[in-house]
Amino acid sequence: MYDFDAGDLSLDFANTKNWHASKKPIEELTSYADLITWGEEAGLVTPEFASRLRQWESERPREAIRSYDHAIQVREAIYLIFSHLYAKQPVMESDLEILNSVVRKAMGNLRLAPNGGKFNWKWAEEIDGSDLILWPVARAAAELLTSDKVGRVRECEDDRGCGFLFIDQTKNHSRRWCSMDSCGNRAKAKRHYSRVQTG
């Protein structure tokens, strides 16, 4: 149902709003239930924990709405941070603080857990787990921002405002569109039409 082809979990989350930079964006996460489903599809929560979150949502609908609103606020901050970086514009302190507040909570909820003679990071599962889905997203955003890959973050250049964020993994770092099948083909067709008209 959801797309996970941006090359980074935090960008996948930012892309849950289609046509982000257009006048008529399309919201994919319309409820806390959608957020749970996205977390499940992203592999952030087990089906069992997703059931617990759905139970929590039904028992505490107001808190679930607040958690949903917070998730959308975090998503918008992540989108704006990376969009501004790509456009070489200053990142807003308010967006960075929104992300930092989740990063602080996320890092405080990481635990070392044994795994067959080795150790892995594991998230502590809160009773309500309302922010659990955001923790790995915030951690991924922080890791991307502090890595060399941040310079390869791109935003689809479609002139209609696609706004899809992705990591350019091409050898020559020349990817310009979310996909050649959609925005890329449209841009090529538009250039061809323009050449034919002037030619």
Secondary structure, DSSP 8 states (H G I E B T S, - for coil): -----SSSHHHHHHTTEETTTSSS-EES--SHHHHHHHHHHTTSS-HHHHHHHHHHHHH-HHHHHHHHHHHHHHHHHHHHHHHHHHTT----HHHHHHHHHHHHHHHTTEEEEEETTEEEEEE---SS-TTTTHHHHHHHHHHHHTSGGGGGEEE---TT----EEE--STTS---SS-IIIIIHHHHHHHHHHHHHH-
